[in-house]
Amino acid sequence: MDTRAAAAAVDHRPLSERAALNKEALKQSFLDNLFHTQGKFPALASKSDYYLALAYAVRERLLQRWISTAAEYMQKGARTVSYLSAEFLMGPHLGNNLINLGIYDEAKQAMTELGLNFDELLAQEEEPGLGNGGLGRLAACFIDSMATLEIPSLGYGIRYEFGIFHQSIVDGWQVEKTDKWLRYGNPWELQRPEWAVQVKLGGYTEHRSEEDGTLTVRWIPSRLVSGVPYDTPILGYRNNTANTLRLWSAQAPESFDFEVFNRGDYYGAVMQKMSSENLSKVLYPNDEHEGGKELRLEQQYFFVSCSLQDMIRIMQGQRLPLEHFHEKFAVQLNDTHPAIAVAELMRLLVDEHKMPWNRAWQVTCKTFAYTNHTLMPEALERWPLPLFKKVLPRHLEIIFEINARFLDEVRRRYPGDSARVARLSLIDESGPRYVRMAHLACVGSHAINGVAELHTELLKSDVLRDFYELWPNKFSNKTNGVTPRRWMVLANPRLTRLVSDSIGEDWIKHLDQLQKLEPLAESADFRSHWREIKRANKRALAEVIARRCNVAVDPDSMFDVQVKRIHEYKRQHLAALHIIALYLQLKAQPNLELAPRTFIFGGKAAPGYRMAKLMIKLITGIGDVVNRDPMVRDRLKVVFLPNFSVTNGQRIYPAADLSEQISTAGKEASGTGNMKFQMNGALTIGTMDGANIEIREVVGADNFFLFGLTTPQVYALQAQGYRPHDWYEQDPQLREVIDMIRDGYFSRGDASLFRPLVDSLLWHDPYFLFADFRSYVECQQRVGETWVDTERWTRMSILNSARSGKFSSDRSIRDYTKDIWHAPSVPVELLTEHHVRAGLMQ
């Protein structure tokens, strides 16, 4: 590396020069940070040092925009969207920030001229594993879009010290390893200890009457925890806006108890610190046991309380009365995890700031909006009353009061309908008593939305039917979307160049402009370029597979991909049954004409979800057999790519030919992986579920491979008494596939290994695999027939991408802003050195 241009010991450059975006300025900043931040010179510097030096150089350019944004919002008193989410699956920051600053190519050239491998530097970044899947990735896409659309916003969540586990596959089984994403530090965040808040937990309440006759309540906690904010700038695409992601870290108010230490209890002296920090230690503790449930509830309350206290601090700093809280902040609850915010805001307003109950309730209801992300009742969080009272005694009292007033309203609306009252109650009284968090979110919010058209209709007609009948005007649909900046521009630079060369660059902020590609689908030359790009992406993924899975795959085969959280309703095991069926066909007919396929799976199973782990074992077991069989290995390959993440998704989506979206109809709320595949030109095989329906509507039925039962058919089959064993008996191919699994063919002769999975399918099959098997196999036959017509497949691929504009998260955010948040955009003017000096002189 050439160090002749190394920085001087003290940098006196003005702001405009320090933050310049040209190549030479980037070089200078990089060298400055290598010397003065990392404290290294080239002979001692590691790849990590070089990455950090570049990251800090880029952060300098973010800081000017970040500070300018904060100043603009404060001056304008801007209405702010507060997005509360237990997960933010951001992905690596460096590449995305370079894209949004518009200096990706300049940074690459600067590093190359300094003798460094730019791609290796990008690969050094530890991905923040602060989410479990689609929910957290949606939150990340949304805050990207809010910044791009210049919507004042704050993302609030937890700074988990250890993210979701790192997944390895050992002998076909998932093995969870600690995700130490912070081991080398995080150059993108700034700690803000001066804004720390205190959070109460446990204890009891005291009630007393004041002299004026008012009743006051005092919460006496059993312990206190400090919440310390860590801020990360979230940059908009090629504008001056940098919003904030504020994640809370739990710390003990006193990290060391001298009194206990002096008594000789050396371990006890640090116990409070250890106990407090557990709150932000790990993403989603295993909640199968009581301790895990308690910690999860504490986590949710912790970040919600910190966030609401922070919003109150902001209001007080701007001298705004709390009666106008709902005018300053539009707070979105991303699923039920932050639903305790309804009770916490009431506590803060009534107990801490002495606001009358009725006024506080008006403010609360006007503040919150609730996004539901699930159709499965078991995923709607509820907490046993004894546990809830132990952790949050004051909040249980508040919820009882909210419930009493709410049920009085229900009785007035529906006199004599005690069954409806019981269904709507915030407390489930049908057995052991529970607090229903989705009910709390519905009652305390002014808006409730689903995330796909079918999902929203099913919320109205089934999951939240009673609430819809009570308050139909609260409900709306806001179909999810994903950001094209990460999922096309960063993930698929080859395709980005082709599209931009063909129709210009405006599509990156206005994705509906991809429609301009439609006429090009008829151009043989354009189709040829499109195929070349897809093949190059497939070659790159094949290299990753060879390196990580030791399996050689053919880039000219169809890449048939299913990557997502491993769950029975997502039906990875249906795809596995199809692979076995194809394998049996080839074994029986070695000369059968069958287009070569590579089946690629990826995803994590929850640590306590035994059946999901068994599904992974089945897929890897099938791969062990198929990949080693000389009769079929040139035509079928099966790969389970471990540790699916944002980083791996950026490699997989651009390389996919076929996207498997095969969940049971009526179970998937939306799905956003389907959108990422579509944007990158993959064709979809799927059911009429979630956003598949809307994707099929916009791409056209001829460009979508549809199979399976519809939601009404699923409900009808369930009502009449679904008997999966009958389907097994009536379909010889299905019977042969299941018998092979049961007999141990894919478990080295161990007939007991997959018995739980087989028995579940034969006698229960809650997600209707057997009922959909024949339709799925026949649809896959159509997929194979279409694939061999290369020109037709390419045309369909182009049209899928060209018609993906609806599924940009920019469109989603515009919908939220127009219908729910009513938060105007605020363009930002960059602060100059003059502004800073003028501010210092005031």
CORFEN-V365580 format. One line per field, one symbol per residue. ss: DSSP state (2 for helix, 1 for strand, 0 for the rest). phi: phi as a letter, one per 30 degrees, with the letter a starting at -180 (. if undefined). psi: psi as a letter, one per 40 degrees, with the letter a starting at -180 (. if undefined). Layout:
ss = ???
phi = ???
psi = ???
This chain:
ss = 00000000000000222200002222222222222200000000002222222222222222222222222222220001111100000000022222222002222222222000022222200000000002222222222222220010111111000100011111001111100000000000111111111111100111111000001111110011111111111110000001111111111000000222220000022222222222220100000002222222222222222222222222222000022222221111110222002222222222220000222222222221111000002220011122222220222222222222222222222000022222220011000001112222222000111100222222222220222222022211100001022222220022222222222002220022222222222202222222222222222222222222200000000111111000022202222222222222222200000000111111000000022222222222222222220000000111110000022222222220011110000000000022222220001111000002222222202220110000222222222200022222220222222222220000000000002222222220000022222222222222222220022222222222220022212222222222222000100000002222222220
phi = .dcdcedddbccddedddcdcdedddeddededddccdibcedcdcddddeddddddddeddddddddddddddddhddbdcccbdbbcdiddedddddddibedddddddddcicdddddedddddddcacldddddeddddddddddiceabccacdddbdeedcccbhicdbcbdccdcdcibdccbdbddcdbcbcbiiabccacdddjdcbbcccddacbcccdccbdcdddhbcdbdbcccccdbdebdbcddddddjcddddcdddddddedcdbdhddcdcdddddddddeddedddeddddddeddddchcdddcedddbccccdidecddedddddddddddchdeeddddddddddcbbcccbcceddddbbeeddddddbdddddddededddddddddddbdicdddedddedcdcdaedbdcdddddddcccbbbcbaededddddcbdbedddddbdddcacbddabdddddbdddbdddeddddddbicdddcbddddeddeddddcddddddedddddddddddddddddcchbdccdddddcbbbledadddieddddddddddedddddbecddbdebccccakcceeccddddddddddddddedddcdddbddcbbbbcddheaeedddddedcdcbccbcddejcddbibeeddddeciddccacdbhdedddddddjedcbccbjddeeddddddddjdbeddddddcedddddddddddjdcbhiddcdceeddddddcbhdcidddcedddddddddedddeddedddddddddeddccedcddddedddeddcbdhcddbdccddceddddddddd
psi = hhedfiiidhheiiddddeieidddddddddddddeddfiiddehidddddddddddddddddddddddddddddefhhhhhhhheiggdiiddddddddeffddddddddddefihdddddeehhhhffiebdddddddddddddddefhhihhhahghdhaiihhihhfeihhhihggeedeiheeihhgdeeiihhiiaaiihhihideeihihhhhieiihhhhihhhhhhihfaehgahhhhhhhiidhehhddddeeegddddeddddddeddfdihgihfdiddddddddddddddddddddddddddddefhieeededdhhhhhgaedededdddddddddddefhidddddddddediihhheiehdeehiihhdddddddgdddddddddddddddddddddghegddddddeiehheebhhihhdddddddeieihiieiddddddddecdfddddddgdedhihghiiiheddeddddgddddddddddeaedddegdeeedeeddeeehdddddddddddddddddddddddddefhhiheeihhhhhhihhiddefdddddddddddddddddgdehhhhhihhhiiiiihdegddddddddddddddddddehedeeedhihhhhifhiddddddddeehdhhhgfihhedhdchedddddddeeiihhiigiaedddddddeidefhhhiiiidddddddddeghgddddddehdddddddddddeedeffegeededdddddddedgeefdddedddddddddddddddegdddddddddddddfeddfheddddddddddddfhiigihhhiidddddddde.
